[in-house]
Amino acid sequence: MLKNFVTLFNASYLSRGLVLYQSLIEHCDDFHLYIICFDDVTLNYFKENKYKHITPISLVNFEDEDLLSVKPTRSAAEYCWTCTPSTVLYCINTFHLTHCVYIDADMRFYSNPQVLFDEWGTDSIALTEHRYTPEYDQTILNGKYCVQFVGFKKDEEGLNALKYWRNACLDWCYARPENGKFGDQKYLDDWLTRFKKVHIIRHLGAGIAPWNLQQYTFSNKNHKIIGTEINTGKKFEAVFFHFHGLKFFKENIVSLTGSYYRMSKQVKLIFYFPYLSSLNKALKLIEGQKYNINAHGINSEPTYNALGLNTLIKYYKEGLKKTKFNVFGFNVIQNIKRHYYYNYTKF
């Protein structure tokens, strides 16, 4: 079965987009990836480098009057969110697809997504939940469902939901909570009652992310990543990981997630460090072809550097500013546990 995906990104996400594509090549038997190129640099790269199973799409071809009319009112991120449902509708209509799934560019597949399509079955719409770890539950603000893998069939219910979502995002799509809305995501919350034939993906391997990974342990077995749900002992194979929040900085520093989410050494070794290695290989591939592209999206100074004496001193001073009881350095110990800043050239 041909699996149709669409994503969007600009040059600052090019290395991520290539790793996403390469993971599909490795794990997916039959797919096509449509890429809405949000700048000419990205478009020209894919035009000049012919990748199998990829169709690059220019903004000139993609944007219609409705999108262009709201573009000046949105930030760059907000406009990307505004465009999300339109990317799926555009591909279905333009390329006469029977279905299309939007996927985020900062994802990586670890096994064949066919299992998700099998689970989706004959329903018209497929959604994935955030599955928040309780201490990180952001459902009220960000919604129950994550716009990371959202699928639509070209049937009455699928198109009704897709057109509703597009119109809603055109009307309002901002990076702030307002009247039960937030970006493009909160609109999905009531779809089980608003539309028919909506399927919520149950596979725990779909949508592993910083906000839910605390619920699982992971291991490598026979070239597969196997997760175990801690509370139930249920085992599952990782399908895709969403590397939300990973950010590159000047001075060769990368932040895996900031310092908000707890992350085990196991997760770093199995998911994050190999992902960084793949991103660096993608970067070298781009640079090796003489492209002068900021493919990691580096544009600011790091908040912290890799763990070392200077970082420890900075943590200590920050702790003293908060309370005099940190004179004993207790805050430093806690900060070390959630220090996810690394020199990315080491991977």
N, C-alpha and C positions, 0 to 999 in steps of 0.2 A: 504494500500500500504506500503510495506516494504521500509523504507528510509535508504539508506546506507551512512554512514559518515566515514571519516578517519581524524585522527589528529595525531600530533607527539609532543612528549615532553620527557624531562628527569626528574630525581627525583626532581629537583628544581621547577618543575611545577606540581608536583603530586597532591597537594591540589587543584590547579586550575582545573586539569584534572578531578578529582573526582567530583567537583562542576558542571562542564560541564555535566558530565555523569548523575549526580543526577537530573539536570534540564531536561534532556531528558527523564529520567524515569518518572518525574512528569508530563511532558506536551506532550510527544510524544507516541502515541498508539503503533506504530510498527516501530522499528528501529534496526539497528545494528551499533555498533561503533568499527571500527578497529583502534588500537593504535600502531603506530610505536614507539617502546620504544628505546629511544636514549641512554640508558645505561642499564646495567644488573640489577641495583637496581630496576628500574621501571619494567623491564621484570619479575623479580622474584616476585615482589609484586603482579602483576596481575596473575602470575601463581599460587601463593600460596593462593590467594583470588579470588575465582571464582565469578565474577560479571556477571549477566545475560546480554546478548546482547553485550558483549565485547569480541573481539579477539585481544590479544596482539601479536605483531609481533617483532621479534628480528632483530637487525641490521644485524646479520649474514645472515638471510634469505632475508632481504630486499635489502641490498646493492649489486649492481652488479659491474662489472669491470669499467663501465663508471663512476659511482659515486665514486668509490674508487680511480680512477685515478685523480680526481679533488679535492678530500677531503683535501689533504695537502695544497692546494693553497687557501683555504677558512677559514675564522674565524668560530667559532662555530655557530654564528647567520647566517652568509652567507651560511654555509653548510645546515642549516635547510631550508633556502629559496631555495637553489639549489634542495633540495629533494622534495619540495612541489608537483610539477607535477608528480614526480615519485611515490609518495605515492598513488595517485589516479590510475595511470596506473597499478601499482603493484596489487592493490586490485581488479580492474576490471579483470585483466588477471588471477590472482591466484585463486580468489574465484568465477569467472564466473558471475560477477555482470552485470546487465543491465544498471546500473548507479552508480555513486559514487560522493559524495560531500565532498570536503576538508573543514574543519572548524578549526578555531584557538582554541587552548586550553584555552585561557583567555577570553572565551565567556560564557554567561549564557542565557539559553532560558527562556522566560516568558510566552509563549503560544505555541500552536502546530505549528511546522513549515510546517505542511501539506498545509497551505495557500500559502506558497512559492512554493511548488511543484505543486500545482494547477495552480498558475500563470505561472510557467515555462512551463507547458503544454507539447506540442509535440516538442518543440525546443530542440536542441542538447546541448546547452551550457547555463549556467546561471551565471551571474555576478552581483555583488552588487557595487554600487557607494560609494565613500567616502561621498558625499553630504556635502562638506566642508561649514562651515559658512564662508562668504566672508573674514573676517579678518584673518582666518586661512587657506586660500586656498593654498594648497601645490601640486596642480595638476601638475604643471610643473616639480617639483622634484619627487614626489612620485606616480604620476599617477592618472587618473580619477577613476579607479576601485580599490577596496580593496581586497587583498587576505585574506578573512575572511570566505567567503561562496562562493565557486567556484564549480559549478557542471558540470558534463559531462555525457552524455549518451553513451552507447556502440553502436554507429552508425558511419557512415563514417565521418560526420562533427565533431562529438564529439572527435573521436579518432585522426583525423587530427590535431585538435587544441591542444589536449593534447600532442601529440608527438612533435609538433612544439614547444610548451612551454617547454617541457622537454629538447629538444636539445638546445634551446636557453639558458636555465639556466645552462646546462652543459658547454656551450661555454663561458658564462659570467654571473656572479651573485655575485655582490659585493655591499657593503654598501657605495657606492659613486656614484654621478651622472657622467655619461660618455656617450657622443654621444647619448643623448636621452634615456639612460637606467638607471635604478636604481633597484638593487636587482632583485627579481622575478616579480615585480609588474608592471613596465612600459611596459613590453611586452604585457599587456592586452589592452593597449590604442587603438589600431587600429583593434581590433577583429570584430567590426561591419562591417568593409569593407573587412577585410582579410578572414573572414569565413562566412558561411551561418548559419542560424538557431541559432543565438545568441540572448538570451533574457536578458534584463537588468531588474532586479527585481525592481518594482515600489513601493512596499509596504514600507511605511516610517518606519514601525516597525522593518525592517530588517537592522541591522547595525547601531543602535544608538551607538554613540561613543563620546569621549571627543571633537573631532573636529567638531561635528555637533549638539550637544545637546542644544546649545544656541538658536537654531531655534524653540524649542518646550517648551511647559509646560507639566507637567505630574501630574496625580492624580491616586489614588487607588479607583477603583469602582467595587464592587462585586467580589473581589479577582482577578481583572484584572488591569493591568497598562495601562491607557489610555493616549495617547499623543495627543496634539493639536498643529498643525503647526501655529505659531504665525502670519505669513503673510497672510495665507489663511483661518484660522479657521478650516481646515480639521482635523478630528479626526481619530485616528488609534490605534490599540492595539499593544503594544510592543511585538515583537517576540523574538529578541535577542539583547543583549547589549554586546559590545566589550570593555572589560576593558583594553585596550591598555595603557601601561605606568605605570600600578600599580606596585609598587616595595616595597619589604620588606627590612628593614635594621636591624642592631644590635640595642640594647637598646630598643627593642619592638616598633620600629617606622615603619610606613607604609606611603608611599607617594601615593596619589591617581593618580596624573598625573604630578607631578612636579608643577610648577607655571605658565605654559604657557597658558592653556585654562581657560576661565571663566566658573565657575560652580555654579549653584544656590544651596541654602540650600535644596530646594525641591529635586534636583537630588541626592544629597548626602543621604538624608533620604530614598528615594524610591529605589535607585539602589545601591549606594556604601556601605553604612553602613550594609544593610542586606547581601551584597556579602561578606564583611569582616567577618561577623558572620558565614556565611556558610563555608568560608575558614578555620576559626578557628575550626569549628566542624569537618571538614575533617581532619585537622591536629591532633586533639585529637583522632579521629578514628584510624589514622595511628600509633600514639604514643601508644595508648591503646593496640595495638597488638604487642607491644614491638619492633617495627621497629625503628631503629636509622637512620632516614632519614631527611635531610634538605628539607622538603616538601614545605616550603615557599620560598626557594631559598635565604636565608639570607647569605650575604657574605661581606658586607661592612658597614662602618660607615655612619650614616645619615648626609645629608647636613644641615638639620634643625631638631629640636625636635618638640614635640607637643607645641602648643602655650602657652607661659608663659613668665615670666619676662626675662629670659636669651635669649629667642628667640627675644623678642622685642628689647633688647639691641643690639643683633647681627644685626638686620635689621637697627637700627639707625646708628650704626657704618659703615655699608656698604653704607648707603645713604650719609653719610658725606664724604666718600672716593670718591663718584661720583661727588658731587657738594656741595659747602658750603651752598647753599640755603636749603638743607635738614636739616639744624640745627633746623628747626621748626618741623621736624618729619613728613612732608607730605608723604615721601616715606614709612614710617611705616604704615600709614593708608592704602595705596595701597597694601602693602605686606600682611597685615592682611586679606584683601578681597580675596587674592589668596593663602592663607596659607592652604595647603591640606596635612599637615603632622599630623599624629595622633598616639596615642599609641594603636596599634591594639589589645592588650589584653583586652581593654575595651569593645570590641564588642562581 
